[in-house]
Structures are given as C-alpha cells and as structure tokens.
Amino acid sequence: MPSNEQRRAAAKRKLERRLERRAQQARRRRALLIAGGSVAAVLVVAAAVATLVLTNREHHHKAASAKTGTAAASTSARPALPAAPPLPAFSPSADLGADCQYPPSPDPASKPVKPPRSGHIPTDPAQVSVSMVTNRGNIGLLLANDRSPCTVNSFASLAGQKFFDGTRCHRLTTSPTLGVLQCGDPKGDGTGGPGYQFANEYPTDQYKPDDPALHEPVVYPRGTLAMANSGPNTNGSQFFLVYRDSQLPPEYTVFGTIQQDGLATLDKIAKAGVAGGKEDGEPAEDVTITSVRLD
C-alpha cells in the first residue's frame, strides 16, 4: 500500500500533468494568432476544433482568390460549441474612462489621421448609434460607451475622419469555434492601423492581470463588436464582427453590438464563404466599407 508521501507525490505529478496540458492548450490558442507586426507567418489550424484568435497583424496572410461556392459557411450548418462560460458580467470601475491615452504605435499610420482626444472621456450617453455602409449591405452598430469609452472614443474619432471609408474587410473566419468578419485596415491585408494604440477595456478589465481565466476561452455571442489586436493593449483601428457564437479568450475589447440589419448582411457574407474554400482568409466576395457615420 502506498505511503502518504507516495500518494502526495502521485497527486502532485497528476496536477503537474493537468497544468501542463492546460498550458499547452493556451499556447496552441496563442500560436494561432494571425501574425503580429513582428511575426513572420500565419499558423493554420491543424484540427477542426482548434480555437483561432484575432489580431490586427497579418503580414503574410494571403488567401486564394477562388470562391468556395458551397454552403459550408452557413451559420445554420455548424455544430454546437463545446461548453465555455459566457462573457463576464460587467462591473464598472471608479476610473472607467478617467484617463484614456493613445500613445504612438510601433508602426506609422496607414492613412493620414489624428489621434482622438485623450484624458477623461464621459460614459454618457451610454450607447452611440453608428451606420456602417458596405457594398454588401448596411451594418448598424450600437457602441457601448458605458463599458468601453476609450475604445468608442477612438472608433468615433476614426469614423469622423473617414478613416474607414473605402477600406476592405480583409478577413473572414468560418471555423467551428470562430465566426467573424474582420475590418478596419486601410491596407486591406491586416498590417495597417492608425499610428497609435490604446489599452484593453471590457471584458479584459473584469479580470486581474494574473488571473489564469484571462487566457481561457469564453463565448463572444453572435452580434458582438470587438477590437482585434496583436497583444495586450495594442488596439488600433481593426475590429471584428461576430456573426456566430465564437470562443476566444477575454483579451479582445468588446465595444458594441451589431443590429439586425447588420447581422443579415453578415450572414450573406459568411454564406459566400472564404476565398479558396478555406476556413480563414479573404472573403470569397469582396467586402468594402463605403462609409461609417455616427447617427
């Protein structure tokens, strides 16, 4: 019969194996980030259930131009996601919007633009209505100024300067765990931005920086509007629109929701699929933003 010391050692080894498996899973998720400005290549999902994660740096990510012509991307053709918790409940902090800063990013602006005003950003009104027009249809947005005011301030500033006008939505993902359209890059290849960056807000700010849950997947529900990034606090101009419940670590700032007209437009884009019949790449049908205006 094993001694108490042997049982403790065995339990310790079991715990270490479990922690290592979780660390490996987290590393795989992080490894599937679309390449950052310093990353040389894009890793492709090897298993159908692997989680893809968004960034705004895709220096070498180029999809084939052939159209899929199948219904594989249909939002109704996907299996249910494995169990994952929802986004955390929002609990405002006392300093929410108190000191929004937009320092220069390592890369210069892809299109002439001025940074937004910094400092205190009021959270009233709670929501800001935005009309985004694309060549595939209208996409109405409601910006969550009461949850992510620094992000909304930036987005509204870029929209007012017509930064998004004439830009392509360069990435569509139709994998089982991630259904998003990514936009906001004047370069149209995932490498561009406004020349400044800013810190994450909700849901990242609902966790302590050293909380392991910050790196575990949660469900970003259909209709979510969120920022793409290339690491903590590297938000710029690229954003993604969630057209199907998706799993991502809570490291991507949610700053609004998509209205019903927008979801209908996104469903049509997703149904057309990804160029070359892939699960991740340029949309098979070109998607260009005509204008983004505050209502």
C-alpha positions as CSV (number, residue, x, y, z in Angstrom):
1,M,0.0,0.0,0.0
2,P,1.5,3.4,-1.0
3,S,2.5,5.7,1.9
4,N,1.1,9.1,2.4
5,E,4.2,10.6,0.9
6,Q,3.9,8.5,-2.2
7,R,0.2,9.4,-2.5
8,R,1.1,13.1,-2.2
9,A,3.8,12.7,-4.8
10,A,1.5,11.0,-7.2
11,A,-1.2,13.7,-6.7
12,K,1.5,16.3,-7.4
13,R,2.6,14.6,-10.6
14,K,-1.1,14.3,-11.7
15,L,-1.7,18.0,-11.0
16,E,1.5,19.0,-12.9
17,R,0.4,17.0,-15.9
18,R,-3.0,18.6,-15.8
19,L,-1.5,22.1,-15.6
20,E,0.9,21.3,-18.4
21,R,-2.0,20.2,-20.6
22,R,-3.8,23.4,-19.9
23,A,-0.6,25.4,-20.6
24,Q,-0.2,23.6,-23.9
25,Q,-3.8,24.3,-24.9
26,A,-3.2,28.0,-24.1
27,R,0.0,28.1,-26.1
28,R,-1.8,26.5,-29.1
29,R,-4.5,29.1,-28.9
30,R,-1.9,31.9,-28.7
31,A,0.1,30.3,-31.5
32,L,-3.0,30.7,-33.8
33,L,-2.9,34.5,-33.6
34,I,-2.9,36.0,-37.0
35,A,0.7,37.2,-37.2
36,G,1.7,40.4,-35.4
37,G,3.8,43.1,-36.9
38,S,6.9,41.2,-36.0
39,V,5.6,37.8,-36.7
40,A,6.8,36.2,-40.0
41,A,4.0,33.8,-40.8
42,V,0.5,32.7,-40.0
43,L,-0.1,29.4,-38.4
44,V,-3.1,27.4,-39.7
45,V,-5.4,25.3,-37.6
46,A,-4.5,21.6,-37.7
47,A,-7.6,20.4,-36.0
48,A,-11.2,21.4,-36.7
49,V,-11.8,22.2,-33.1
50,A,-8.8,24.4,-32.5
51,T,-9.6,28.0,-31.5
52,L,-8.5,30.7,-33.9
53,V,-7.7,34.1,-32.3
54,L,-7.8,37.5,-33.9
55,T,-5.1,40.1,-34.3
56,N,-4.6,43.1,-36.4
57,R,-1.2,42.0,-37.8
58,E,-1.3,39.6,-40.8
59,H,1.9,40.4,-42.7
60,H,2.0,37.2,-44.6
61,H,-1.6,36.0,-44.5
62,K,-2.9,35.9,-48.1
63,A,-5.9,33.7,-49.2
64,A,-6.5,32.2,-52.6
65,S,-9.0,34.1,-54.9
66,A,-11.2,31.2,-55.9
67,K,-14.8,31.2,-54.4
68,T,-15.9,28.3,-52.3
69,G,-19.4,28.0,-53.9
70,T,-20.5,25.8,-51.0
71,A,-22.8,26.3,-48.0
72,A,-20.1,25.2,-45.6
73,A,-20.0,28.7,-44.1
74,S,-23.7,28.8,-43.4
75,T,-24.5,29.8,-39.8
76,S,-27.0,27.1,-39.6
77,A,-24.7,24.3,-40.6
78,R,-22.3,24.4,-37.6
79,P,-22.3,22.0,-34.6
80,A,-22.8,23.4,-31.2
81,L,-19.8,24.8,-29.4
82,P,-18.2,22.8,-26.6
83,A,-19.0,24.2,-23.1
84,A,-17.4,27.5,-22.3
85,P,-18.5,30.3,-20.0
86,P,-20.2,33.5,-21.3
87,L,-18.5,36.9,-21.2
88,P,-18.2,38.1,-17.6
89,A,-20.8,40.3,-16.1
90,F,-19.9,44.0,-16.4
91,S,-18.9,45.8,-13.2
92,P,-17.8,49.4,-13.8
93,S,-14.6,50.6,-12.1
94,A,-14.4,54.0,-10.5
95,D,-11.8,55.1,-13.1
96,L,-13.7,53.9,-16.2
97,G,-12.9,56.5,-18.9
98,A,-11.0,58.6,-16.5
99,D,-7.7,58.7,-18.4
100,C,-7.9,57.4,-22.0
101,Q,-4.4,57.5,-23.6
102,Y,-3.4,56.9,-27.2
103,P,0.4,56.7,-27.5
104,P,2.1,56.1,-30.8
105,S,2.2,52.5,-32.1
106,P,5.4,51.0,-33.4
107,D,4.0,51.2,-37.0
108,P,3.1,54.6,-38.6
109,A,-0.5,55.3,-39.6
110,S,-1.6,53.6,-42.8
111,K,-3.7,56.6,-43.7
112,P,-3.4,60.2,-42.5
113,V,-5.4,60.6,-39.3
114,K,-5.2,62.5,-36.0
115,P,-5.3,60.6,-32.7
116,P,-8.5,61.1,-30.6
117,R,-8.6,63.4,-27.7
118,S,-7.1,61.9,-24.6
119,G,-7.9,62.3,-20.9
120,H,-11.3,62.0,-19.4
121,I,-14.0,60.5,-21.7
122,P,-17.6,60.7,-20.4
123,T,-19.6,57.5,-20.4
124,D,-22.8,59.4,-21.1
125,P,-24.6,58.7,-23.4
126,A,-24.4,55.0,-22.6
127,Q,-24.8,54.0,-26.3
128,V,-23.8,55.6,-29.6
129,S,-25.6,54.6,-32.8
130,V,-23.5,54.1,-35.9
131,S,-24.4,53.4,-39.5
132,M,-21.8,51.4,-41.4
133,V,-22.5,51.0,-45.2
134,T,-20.7,48.3,-47.2
135,N,-21.0,47.1,-50.8
136,R,-22.8,44.1,-49.4
137,G,-25.4,45.9,-47.3
138,N,-25.8,48.1,-44.3
139,I,-24.4,47.2,-40.9
140,G,-26.0,49.1,-38.0
141,L,-23.9,49.3,-34.8
142,L,-24.6,50.3,-31.2
143,L,-21.4,51.3,-29.5
144,A,-21.1,50.6,-25.7
145,N,-19.8,53.9,-24.4
146,D,-20.7,52.9,-20.9
147,R,-18.4,49.9,-21.0
148,S,-15.5,50.7,-23.2
149,P,-15.4,54.5,-23.5
150,C,-11.8,54.8,-24.6
151,T,-12.4,52.4,-27.5
152,V,-15.7,54.1,-28.5
153,N,-13.9,57.5,-28.4
154,S,-11.2,56.1,-30.8
155,F,-13.7,54.5,-33.2
156,A,-15.9,57.6,-33.3
157,S,-12.8,59.7,-34.0
158,L,-11.7,57.5,-36.8
159,A,-15.2,57.4,-38.3
160,G,-15.5,61.2,-38.1
161,Q,-12.2,61.5,-40.0
162,K,-13.5,59.0,-42.7
163,F,-10.6,56.6,-41.8
164,F,-12.7,53.6,-42.6
165,D,-14.2,54.8,-45.9
166,G,-13.1,52.8,-48.9
167,T,-11.4,50.1,-46.8
168,R,-11.7,46.3,-47.3
169,C,-12.8,43.8,-44.7
170,H,-9.8,41.6,-45.2
171,R,-10.5,38.5,-43.2
172,L,-13.5,36.1,-42.8
173,T,-13.3,33.1,-40.5
174,T,-15.8,30.3,-40.7
175,S,-14.3,27.7,-38.4
176,P,-16.5,25.7,-35.9
177,T,-15.4,27.9,-33.0
178,L,-14.9,31.2,-34.6
179,G,-17.3,33.1,-37.0
180,V,-16.2,36.6,-37.6
181,L,-15.5,39.3,-40.2
182,Q,-12.5,41.5,-39.6
183,C,-12.3,45.0,-40.9
184,G,-10.7,48.4,-40.2
185,D,-7.3,48.2,-42.1
186,P,-6.7,50.8,-44.9
187,K,-4.0,48.5,-46.3
188,G,-6.5,45.6,-46.6
189,D,-4.0,43.0,-45.6
190,G,-4.1,43.0,-41.8
191,T,-1.0,45.0,-41.3
192,G,-2.4,48.6,-41.1
193,G,-3.5,50.8,-38.3
194,P,-4.0,54.5,-37.2
195,G,-0.4,55.0,-35.9
196,Y,-1.5,54.9,-32.2
197,Q,-2.6,52.2,-29.8
198,F,-4.6,52.0,-26.6
199,A,-5.4,49.8,-23.7
200,N,-7.9,46.9,-23.5
201,E,-11.3,47.6,-21.8
202,Y,-14.2,45.2,-21.2
203,P,-14.1,42.2,-20.7
204,T,-10.3,42.3,-20.0
205,D,-10.7,44.8,-17.3
206,Q,-13.0,42.4,-15.4
207,Y,-10.0,40.2,-14.6
208,K,-6.9,40.6,-12.5
209,P,-3.8,40.7,-14.8
210,D,-2.5,37.4,-13.3
211,D,-5.8,35.6,-13.4
212,P,-5.4,32.4,-15.5
213,A,-9.0,32.7,-16.6
214,L,-8.0,35.7,-18.7
215,H,-6.4,33.2,-21.1
216,E,-9.2,30.7,-21.2
217,P,-12.0,30.8,-23.9
218,V,-15.3,32.4,-23.2
219,V,-18.2,32.8,-25.6
220,Y,-18.4,36.0,-27.6
221,P,-22.0,35.8,-28.7
222,R,-23.4,36.5,-32.1
223,G,-23.8,40.2,-32.6
224,T,-20.7,41.2,-30.7
225,L,-18.5,44.1,-32.0
226,A,-14.9,43.8,-30.7
227,M,-11.4,45.1,-31.3
228,A,-8.7,43.0,-33.0
229,N,-5.2,43.3,-31.5
230,S,-1.7,41.9,-31.6
231,G,-1.3,41.5,-27.9
232,P,-2.3,43.2,-24.7
233,N,-3.1,46.9,-25.0
234,T,-2.3,47.1,-28.8
235,N,-5.7,48.1,-30.0
236,G,-5.7,50.3,-33.1
237,S,-8.3,50.5,-35.9
238,Q,-9.0,46.9,-36.8
239,F,-12.2,45.4,-35.4
240,F,-14.2,42.2,-35.9
241,L,-17.9,41.5,-36.2
242,V,-19.2,38.2,-34.7
243,Y,-21.9,36.6,-36.8
244,R,-22.0,33.3,-34.9
245,D,-21.3,32.5,-31.3
246,S,-17.5,32.2,-31.0
247,Q,-14.9,31.2,-28.5
248,L,-12.0,33.5,-27.7
249,P,-10.0,34.4,-24.5
250,P,-11.4,37.6,-23.0
251,E,-8.5,39.5,-24.3
252,Y,-10.4,41.4,-27.0
253,T,-12.2,44.6,-26.1
254,V,-16.0,44.4,-26.7
255,F,-17.2,47.9,-27.6
256,G,-20.7,47.4,-29.0
257,T,-23.3,45.2,-30.7
258,I,-24.5,44.6,-34.2
259,Q,-28.1,45.4,-35.1
260,Q,-30.4,43.1,-37.0
261,D,-29.8,44.6,-40.4
262,G,-26.1,44.1,-39.9
263,L,-26.5,40.5,-38.9
264,A,-28.5,39.8,-42.0
265,T,-25.6,41.4,-44.1
266,L,-23.0,39.4,-42.2
267,D,-24.9,36.1,-42.8
268,K,-24.9,36.7,-46.5
269,I,-21.1,37.4,-46.5
270,A,-20.5,34.3,-44.4
271,K,-22.6,32.1,-46.6
272,A,-20.5,33.1,-49.6
273,G,-17.5,31.7,-47.7
274,V,-13.8,32.2,-47.7
275,A,-11.7,32.5,-50.9
276,G,-10.3,29.1,-51.9
277,G,-12.8,27.2,-49.8
278,K,-10.7,27.8,-46.7
279,E,-12.0,28.5,-43.2
280,D,-9.9,31.6,-42.7
281,G,-8.8,34.2,-45.2
282,E,-10.1,36.8,-47.5
283,P,-13.9,36.7,-48.1
284,A,-14.8,35.0,-51.3
285,E,-16.9,38.0,-52.2
286,D,-15.1,41.3,-51.8
287,V,-16.4,43.3,-48.8
288,T,-15.7,47.1,-48.9
289,I,-16.8,49.7,-46.3
290,T,-18.3,52.6,-48.1
291,S,-18.8,54.8,-45.0
292,V,-19.0,54.7,-41.2
293,R,-21.0,57.6,-39.7
294,L,-22.4,58.4,-36.2
295,D,-26.2,58.7,-36.3
